[in-house]
Structures are given as C-alpha cells and as structure tokens.
Amino acid sequence: MTTLQNKLSNKELMSYFGYGVGQCFSFGLVGSFILYFYTDILGISPIAASTIFLIARVWDAVNDPIIAGYMDTLESRFGKFRPYMLFTPILIVLVTIASFYNIDADTSTKVMYAGITYILWGTLYTISDVPFWSMSSVMTDEPQERAKAATCAMLGVNAGIGATLVLFPKLSACFADGRADQGYLPAVIVLMVAGLLFMWNGFYNTKERISTASEKVTLKQTFQAVRKNKPLFFILAAFFMNVFFNLVNGLYIFFFTYNMGDAGLVSLTGMITLVSAIACLATPVLTKRFKKRDIFITLCVLEIIARVGFYMTGYDNPTVVMSWLAVITAIFMMTNPLISAMIADTVEYSYYHSGKRTAAITFSGQTFTGKLSVAVAGGLTGLILASIGYVPNAEQTETALDGMFFCIALLPALGALIRIFIMSKYTFTEDQHAILREKLQRGEFAEGVNVETVKAQQVTN
C-alpha cells in the first residue's frame, strides 16, 4: 500500500521534473547541435568530431562507474544524492557554455579544444545525472510512486530536450547578426542560466526518504553488487538502442536544411517532442494494469509500423512528415520512463543478492549508456554524412538526400526490433519484484549473503 511516508507530493514531483528540464537544456544542446557546431561553425571535420566522441566514451567507460561507486560509499547531512544536485548545476552551465565557444585558432587547436571541453562536459554530466536518477530509488520504495517519479523525471528530460530544439534555433537566430558563430554562444548562455534555476529548485524541493546511512559500502562492494544485477544488463542493452533515435536527432538539422529546404523546421521537432512527452503521463496508468516489459514490447512494435508508414509516404509534404514524426516520437518517449522504473526495481534485486543497496552505480549504468548512445550516434552521424557524400554549406546530391531520409525514417526501426528481442528475454517482472521485496521486508537475502552482517550494519548508526 502507498502510505504517507512513501507518497510523493505534487510539488516534489514537479521539482524533480524541473531538475530534469534544466539539466537536459545542456544535454539537448550537446546531443542535437554540437556536431553541427563542430563542422559548420568551429570548422573541424566530421571524422575529427567522431574521434572526439569515441575517445570521450572510452573515458566514460572508466570514470562513470568509479564516480558512481564512490557516491554509493558517501553520505552527508543533505543525504546521499542531493548534495550533487546543489553544486554540479553551476559546473554543467559553465562547461556547456565553454563547449559552444568558437575559438579563433588553427584547426589542430580547435580539435584539441573541442575534445577537452566535450570530455569535461561528459564527466561533469555524470556527476549530475547519476544522483538525479538515483533519487527515484530513495525518494520512495513504493513501486507505483517510483513509476510516478520516473515518469516525471523522463518528462523533464523530454521537455528539456524538446524545449531546446524549439528555443535554441530561435534564440541563435536573434543573436546571429554580425556573429561568426551564428548566435550560438549567447543563445547557449541564455538557456543554461534558465536551466540553472530549474536545477537548483529541484535540489531544494526534493527529499530522500530511504536512508542508507547505516549501510557501510566499499568501492569494491559496489562493483560486486552491480555484477550480480543480471536484470540491469538486459534493461541497459535495450536502453542503448536509443542510439538509433539519437542518430535521428543529430540528423534533423541536416535533413530539414537540405532535404526540405527549411532549417526552421527543427524547432517544430522540438515542439513535437514537448507535446509528445505528454504521452509519458500514460505510463503510471498502464503500469497499474500491465507489466512494464509487455508495454515496452508493444510500443516497439507500434514504432516499427509507424516508421514503415513514414518511409513509404516520403517527405514531399511537410505536414505529413511532421505528423509521422509526432506519432513516432510519442510512441518512443513512452518507453523511456519504463526503462527508468525497471532500473529502480533492480536496486532491490541487487540488494537481495549482495546485501548492499547501491543505487548510484546502478543508475550510473543508465547515465553511461545514455551518453554512450548519444556519442555513438554522433560518431555514426559523422560517418554517415561522409559516406553519403555530404558537403557542408553546399547543394547535396540525390544520394545524400535519399540517405538522410532513410536514416531519419526507416533505420531506427532496426533499433526497435532489437529492443523487442532483448526485452523478450527479460524475466524480472513485477511478480518477481513483489516476491523479492517481501523477502527483504522479512530480512531474507539470497544464499551466500551474510544476513547477520547486514543486520548488524543496519543497527549501527
């Protein structure tokens, strides 16, 4: 049952939503506009940009789990995760602004500057994003309330990215006169200052209710715990397939500029993202009646059908194009809060099998996978543009135009098909989670876990 102790107020849910909005102003800017900034404004090649993305993800593979692992070992008077939501927002703002600064230097220096700022952005984003998602596991332990929190968080993410797609082209156009950077830098500053206010409000109005202060966890134990979390890896594999949707986000600006002859249509995709995010509100309703895994698979099937329909109708009619994109985006967005809610459930799975509650390193998997999918998409975008014969600031060939449309419309259907296969193998559903949660409430753990040690740690505080 949902008690007053674990029920989340509307104010807290909205504040949690707001943190996601503010943080994803940064994510939306980097995810959707950094490649165009690198190639068409900063003046480095798509291959150089792809190399930067690859190096950054190798670095993330090393630092993300270590950062998250240390988070699981620390506790302060503000809680385990909230302190990071206080000081990292200002760092995120500064590094995002720096990433879109068009330095006056030779090409080699520009590549180095882009690489340093991009890698620094990814590192700082981890220190903000892991606590943000981990909060859903300590705000409440009631599954349906967690679904609400995960939905609000994902709504915030989608709203932040969508608002960026809507506002950034308009802001940059307002500041573009006489600027070599097409108005990018002042537009980034405006958005990130607004994002800072959203994030700080999220810190002040959220609360950690599931205390882990008495659970002494070492860095080694956090890695041991996550290795035993088998359901998590299925979820992360499905989440990584977002790479296909992120690939589309990176190509929108090229598709609308060259295929449809109107770069301003990018802002409409942002509006579609904002409106389609409302579909996420259906998640808590659906999860009351159906298993999250089954909902996820059904949505993937619907996405495949919609993408085939989009490809068959072509892109001659802007209204038809935008209608298909609205349908596809709404379907896709409904899968994201399901991912977050399922990850939150695996925290108990990890706890049952290890005796350690390691939410940070569990959610670091989501953060790392999300950044990895964006970076791989960015890298693939550069390679795709080069392979189809894209030439910056020039009229494109039919081959390039057809290739862009194929990637926008049909290629992501492959990602949906892979997600269906992965989730068909996922067995840690609501029934298994309920059984496991009851065992934990009775103080029972998996074979091999020293129950006496766990109980002694819980008493010591």
SEPA-768477 format. One record per residue (C-alpha): residue in three letters; x negated, z negated, y. Coordinates in steps of 0.05 Angstrom, whole numbers, plus 5000, padded with zeros to 4 digits. Each point is the difference from the previous one (the first is absolute). Layout:
REM SEPA-768477
resn/c1/c3/c2
Ala/X/Z/Y .
...
END
This chain:
REM SEPA-768477
resn/c1/c3/c2
Met/5000/5000/5000 .
Thr/4979/5011/5072 .
Thr/4992/4932/5033 .
Leu/4989/4982/5073 .
Gln/4927/4987/4983 .
Asn/4985/5071/4978 .
Lys/5051/5039/5042 .
Leu/4971/5042/5056 .
Ser/5033/5000/5069 .
Asn/5016/5065/5036 .
Lys/4951/4981/5055 .
Glu/4943/4992/4950 .
Leu/5017/5065/4965 .
Met/5002/5037/5066 .
Ser/4933/4970/5021 .
Tyr/4970/5020/4934 .
Phe/5028/5070/5011 .
Gly/4969/5001/5069 .
Tyr/4931/4984/4975 .
Gly/5005/5061/4954 .
Val/5022/5043/5059 .
Gly/4941/4979/5044 .
Gln/4948/5006/4945 .
Cys/5025/5068/4980 .
Phe/4994/5028/5070 .
Ser/4926/4999/4981 .
Phe/5012/5025/4929 .
Gly/5045/5056/5025 .
Leu/4949/5022/5052 .
Val/4942/5002/4951 .
Gly/5040/5027/4942 .
Ser/5034/5057/5037 .
Phe/4956/5018/5059 .
Ile/4928/4981/4986 .
Leu/4984/5065/4961 .
Tyr/5027/5043/5056 .
Phe/4962/4958/5050 .
Tyr/4935/5009/4961 .
Thr/5006/5075/4990 .
Asp/5035/5025/5063 .
Ile/4978/4949/5053 .
Leu/4937/4965/4978 .
Gly/4976/5065/4970 .
Ile/4974/4982/4931 .
Ser/5015/5042/4938 .
Pro/5055/4986/4949 .
Ile/4946/4991/4947 .
Ala/4964/4948/5042 .
Ala/5066/4963/5011 .
Ser/5014/5002/4925 .
Thr/4931/4971/4986 .
Ile/5014/4943/5048 .
Phe/5065/4985/4964 .
Leu/4965/5000/4932 .
Ile/4944/4953/5023 .
Ala/5051/4953/5031 .
Arg/5039/4995/4935 .
Val/4937/4985/4960 .
Trp/4987/4943/5049 .
Asp/5072/4976/4994 .
Ala/4993/4998/4924 .
Val/4945/4949/5011 .
Asn/5025/4958/5058 .
Asp/5076/4999/4992 .
Pro/5002/4957/4936 .
Ile/4944/4955/5026 .
Ile/5035/4987/5066 .
Ala/5066/4987/4964 .
Gly/4966/4956/4948 .
Tyr/4971/4955/5054 .
Met/5068/4996/5033 .
Asp/5027/4971/4935 .
Thr/4947/4945/5002 .
Leu/5013/4978/5073 .
Glu/5054/4959/5033 .
Ser/5010/4976/5072 .
Arg/5050/4959/5039 .
Phe/5037/5064/5016 .
Gly/5005/5017/4926 .
Lys/4963/5049/4955 .
Phe/5021/5066/5031 .
Arg/5029/4988/5070 .
Pro/4932/4986/5034 .
Tyr/4979/5072/4988 .
Met/5065/5023/5033 .
Leu/4977/4965/5063 .
Phe/4929/5026/5012 .
Thr/4997/5068/4964 .
Pro/5051/5035/5044 .
Ile/4954/5002/5060 .
Leu/4944/5027/4957 .
Ile/5046/5054/4971 .
Val/5019/5021/5071 .
Leu/4928/5006/5024 .
Val/4974/5039/4940 .
Thr/5060/5048/5001 .
Ile/4987/5016/5073 .
Ala/4926/5010/4985 .
Ser/5017/5047/4943 .
Phe/5035/5048/5048 .
Tyr/4946/5000/5054 .
Asn/4972/5070/5011 .
Ile/4926/4986/5010 .
Asp/4956/5051/5036 .
Ala/4944/5011/4951 .
Asp/4970/5049/4951 .
Thr/5037/5016/4934 .
Ser/4957/4954/4957 .
Thr/5012/4941/5046 .
Lys/5074/5015/5001 .
Val/5003/5000/4924 .
Met/4963/4934/4998 .
Tyr/5045/4968/5053 .
Ala/5062/5024/4963 .
Gly/4974/4972/4935 .
Ile/4982/4932/5028 .
Thr/5066/4990/5037 .
Tyr/5042/5025/4941 .
Ile/4965/4955/4950 .
Leu/5005/4940/5047 .
Trp/5074/5015/5010 .
Gly/5012/5000/4925 .
Thr/4964/4933/4991 .
Leu/5038/4965/5056 .
Tyr/5066/5030/4977 .
Thr/4989/4967/4932 .
Ile/4991/4932/5033 .
Ser/5068/5010/5034 .
Asp/5039/5037/4947 .
Val/4985/4956/4939 .
Pro/5027/4937/5033 .
Phe/5060/5038/5027 .
Trp/5022/5022/4931 .
Ser/4979/4935/4967 .
Met/5046/4961/5046 .
Ser/5060/5027/4960 .
Ser/4977/4959/4940 .
Val/4993/4934/5039 .
Met/5059/5006/5048 .
Thr/5046/4988/4940 .
Asp/4998/5000/4923 .
Glu/5072/5025/4992 .
Pro/4998/5073/4974 .
Gln/5059/5025/5042 .
Glu/4973/4969/5063 .
Arg/4933/5031/4984 .
Ala/5035/5067/4994 .
Lys/5028/4989/5070 .
Ala/4931/4983/5027 .
Ala/4968/5060/4965 .
Thr/5055/5044/5028 .
Cys/4990/4975/5071 .
Ala/4925/5008/4993 .
Met/5007/5072/4975 .
Leu/5052/5014/5054 .
Gly/4949/4976/5051 .
Val/4946/5044/4970 .
Asn/5045/5061/5000 .
Ala/5026/4985/5070 .
Gly/4929/4991/5026 .
Ile/4976/5066/4970 .
Gly/5064/5036/5021 .
Ala/4997/4974/5071 .
Thr/4928/5023/5004 .
Leu/5020/5070/4979 .
Val/5055/5000/5053 .
Leu/4964/4966/5058 .
Phe/4928/5021/4993 .
Pro/5009/5075/5011 .
Lys/5043/4986/5061 .
Leu/4951/4948/5028 .
Ser/4939/5043/4989 .
Ala/5036/5058/5034 .
Cys/5015/4956/5060 .
Phe/4926/4982/5007 .
Ala/4972/5068/4980 .
Asp/4990/5032/5069 .
Gly/4926/5006/5016 .
Arg/4978/4962/4937 .
Ala/4955/5032/4947 .
Asp/5030/4954/4947 .
Gln/5070/5028/5012 .
Gly/5023/4931/5023 .
Tyr/4986/4967/4933 .
Leu/4961/4940/5025 .
Pro/5049/4973/5052 .
Ala/5058/5013/4952 .
Val/4965/4959/4946 .
Ile/4988/4943/5050 .
Val/5073/4997/5019 .
Leu/5024/4999/4928 .
Met/4949/4949/4976 .
Val/5015/4950/5057 .
Ala/5073/5003/4980 .
Gly/4979/4991/4927 .
Leu/4960/4938/5018 .
Leu/5062/4966/5028 .
Phe/5040/5017/4937 .
Met/4946/4972/4955 .
Trp/4991/4935/5038 .
Asn/5075/4988/4999 .
Gly/4997/5009/4924 .
Phe/4948/4945/4996 .
Tyr/5039/4950/5042 .
Asn/5067/5008/4964 .
Thr/4982/5003/4926 .
Lys/4989/4941/4954 .
Glu/4964/4986/4934 .
Arg/5045/4959/4954 .
Ile/4964/5008/4933 .
Ser/4939/4956/5009 .
Thr/4938/5015/4960 .
Ala/4956/4949/5036 .
Ser/4991/4959/4937 .
Glu/4980/5059/4956 .
Lys/4924/5004/5003 .
Val/4980/5071/4987 .
Thr/4930/5030/4997 .
Leu/4983/5072/5015 .
Lys/4983/5012/4927 .
Gln/5068/4973/4979 .
Thr/5037/5047/5047 .
Phe/4969/5060/4966 .
Gln/5014/4971/4931 .
Ala/5072/4990/5019 .
Val/5011/5070/5027 .
Arg/4969/5030/4937 .
Lys/5054/4966/4959 .
Asn/5055/5028/5045 .
Lys/5017/5062/4958 .
Pro/5066/5017/5034 .
Leu/4965/5003/5067 .
Phe/4958/5060/4979 .
Phe/5061/5040/4980 .
Ile/5031/4987/5068 .
Leu/4937/5018/5038 .
Ala/4992/5064/4960 .
Ala/5071/5020/5021 .
Phe/4985/4979/5071 .
Phe/4937/5042/5003 .
Met/5043/5062/4989 .
Asn/5021/4990/5073 .
Val/4938/5043/5011 .
Phe/5045/5061/4995 .
Phe/5047/4974/5055 .
Asn/4940/4981/5043 .
Leu/4972/5070/4990 .
Val/5065/5026/5030 .
Asn/4994/4952/5060 .
Gly/4930/5027/5014 .
Leu/5024/5072/4997 .
Tyr/5062/4993/5044 .
Ile/4963/5012/5065 .
Phe/4968/5063/4971 .
Phe/5065/5024/4968 .
Phe/5043/4992/5062 .
Thr/4946/5028/5046 .
Tyr/4984/5063/4961 .
Asn/5057/5013/4950 .
Met/5058/4983/5046 .
Gly/4965/5011/5067 .
Asp/5021/4933/5030 .
Ala/4954/4940/4996 .
Gly/5053/4958/5034 .
Leu/5040/5000/4934 .
Val/4951/4947/4976 .
Ser/5038/4950/5042 .
Leu/5063/5018/4963 .
Thr/4967/4981/4934 .
Gly/4987/4932/5031 .
Met/5073/4994/5018 .
Ile/5018/5020/4929 .
Thr/4953/4945/4974 .
Leu/5033/4949/5045 .
Val/5071/5019/4980 .
Ser/4983/5009/4927 .
Ala/4968/4930/4999 .
Ile/5071/4973/5004 .
Ala/5008/5023/4929 .
Cys/4954/4943/4980 .
Leu/5056/4952/5017 .
Ala/5034/5023/4937 .
Thr/4944/4971/4958 .
Pro/5024/4927/4997 .
Val/5070/5025/4984 .
Leu/4976/5044/4944 .
Thr/4953/4948/4970 .
Lys/5059/4953/4991 .
Arg/5031/5048/4950 .
Phe/4942/5042/4971 .
Lys/4929/4990/4978 .
Lys/4948/5019/5052 .
Arg/4964/5045/4950 .
Asp/5064/5039/4985 .
Ile/5016/5009/5074 .
Phe/4929/5024/5012 .
Ile/5004/5053/4946 .
Thr/5068/5025/5023 .
Leu/4974/5008/5071 .
Cys/4940/5040/4975 .
Val/5047/5048/4963 .
Leu/5041/5010/5062 .
Glu/4937/5014/5041 .
Ile/4979/5055/4952 .
Ile/5068/5033/5004 .
Ala/4999/4997/5076 .
Arg/4930/5029/5006 .
Val/5016/5059/4955 .
Gly/5061/5014/5044 .
Phe/4957/4996/5063 .
Tyr/4948/5049/4973 .
Met/5053/5049/4979 .
Thr/5033/5002/5069 .
Gly/4935/5013/5038 .
Tyr/4983/4980/5071 .
Asp/5032/5054/5043 .
Asn/5055/4953/5025 .
Pro/4975/4937/5035 .
Thr/5067/4964/4989 .
Val/4997/5012/4925 .
Val/4928/4978/4998 .
Met/5015/4935/5037 .
Ser/5061/4987/4956 .
Trp/4959/5006/4937 .
Leu/4945/4956/5028 .
Ala/5052/4947/5019 .
Val/5028/4998/4929 .
Ile/4931/5000/4967 .
Thr/4973/4946/5047 .
Ala/5059/4954/4989 .
Ile/4993/5006/4924 .
Phe/4926/4987/5002 .
Met/5003/4941/5047 .
Met/5048/4963/4954 .
Thr/4945/4997/4947 .
Asn/4951/4961/5044 .
Pro/5036/4933/5005 .
Leu/5010/5003/4925 .
Ile/4925/5005/4992 .
Ser/4988/4939/5044 .
Ala/5054/4959/4966 .
Met/4972/5016/4931 .
Ile/4930/4981/5023 .
Ala/5026/4933/5025 .
Asp/5031/4987/4932 .
Thr/4932/5011/4966 .
Val/4972/4941/5038 .
Glu/5038/4955/4951 .
Tyr/4975/5043/4942 .
Ser/4929/4989/5022 .
Tyr/5013/4925/5010 .
Tyr/5030/4993/4931 .
His/4941/5034/4966 .
Ser/4944/4969/5041 .
Gly/5026/4934/5029 .
Lys/4979/5025/5069 .
Arg/5047/5026/5055 .
Thr/4960/5057/5031 .
Ala/5047/5037/5046 .
Ala/4948/5027/5048 .
Ile/4958/5037/4949 .
Thr/5065/5024/4967 .
Phe/5025/5031/5065 .
Ser/4930/5025/5017 .
Gly/5014/5050/4945 .
Gln/5058/5026/5041 .
Thr/4958/5002/5063 .
Phe/4941/5035/4967 .
Thr/5045/5049/4963 .
Gly/5038/5016/5064 .
Lys/4935/5014/5038 .
Leu/4972/5038/4941 .
Ser/5061/5045/4997 .
Val/4996/5013/5075 .
Ala/4925/5015/4997 .
Val/5006/5044/4938 .
Ala/5057/5036/5035 .
Gly/4957/5009/5062 .
Gly/4942/5025/4959 .
Leu/5045/5048/4961 .
Thr/5031/5023/5065 .
Gly/4932/5021/5026 .
Leu/4983/5035/4935 .
Ile/5069/5034/4997 .
Leu/4994/5025/5071 .
Ala/4931/5028/4985 .
Ser/5023/5032/4934 .
Ile/5061/5035/5029 .
Gly/4958/5028/5057 .
Tyr/5024/4956/5058 .
Val/4964/5014/5065 .
Pro/5008/4948/5056 .
Asn/5033/5025/5064 .
Ala/5012/5070/4973 .
Glu/5056/5042/4971 .
Gln/5006/4985/4926 .
Thr/5003/5050/4942 .
Glu/5061/5007/4955 .
Thr/4960/4966/4944 .
Ala/4987/4939/5044 .
Leu/5073/4996/5022 .
Asp/5027/5007/4929 .
Gly/4950/4948/4975 .
Met/5022/4950/5053 .
Phe/5073/5008/4983 .
Phe/4987/4992/4925 .
Cys/4963/4935/5013 .
Ile/5055/4975/5047 .
Ala/5059/5017/4956 .
Leu/4982/5004/4926 .
Leu/4933/4968/4985 .
Pro/5025/4928/5008 .
Ala/5050/5012/4943 .
Leu/4939/4995/4954 .
Gly/4988/4930/5026 .
Ala/5072/4981/4987 .
Leu/4995/5026/4929 .
Ile/4937/4959/4987 .
Arg/5035/4938/5029 .
Ile/5057/5009/4951 .
Phe/4952/5002/4941 .
Ile/4963/4937/5024 .
Met/5062/4959/5012 .
Ser/5030/5020/4934 .
Lys/4943/4960/4968 .
Tyr/5013/4938/5045 .
Thr/5031/4942/4961 .
Phe/4996/4939/5046 .
Thr/5071/5006/5024 .
Glu/5047/4947/5030 .
Asp/5018/4972/4931 .
Gln/4927/4986/4982 .
His/4987/4972/5070 .
Ala/5059/4951/4995 .
Ile/4976/4975/4932 .
Leu/4929/4991/5026 .
Arg/5024/4964/5063 .
Glu/5040/4950/4958 .
Lys/4938/4986/4959 .
Leu/4959/4986/5062 .
Gln/5054/4953/5026 .
Arg/4994/4961/4935 .
Gly/4924/4999/5008 .
Glu/4986/5049/4943 .
Phe/4944/5050/5003 .
Ala/4972/5055/4955 .
Glu/4956/4983/4941 .
Gly/4929/4986/5022 .
Val/5019/4970/5067 .
Asn/4979/4926/5007 .
Val/5067/4970/5020 .
Glu/4971/4931/5012 .
Thr/4949/5028/5049 .
Val/5055/5038/5037 .
Lys/5043/4938/5005 .
Ala/4941/4958/5023 .
Gln/4985/5050/5056 .
Gln/5073/4999/5022 .
Val/5000/4924/5005 .
Thr/4935/4998/5039 .
Asn/5011/5014/5073 .
END
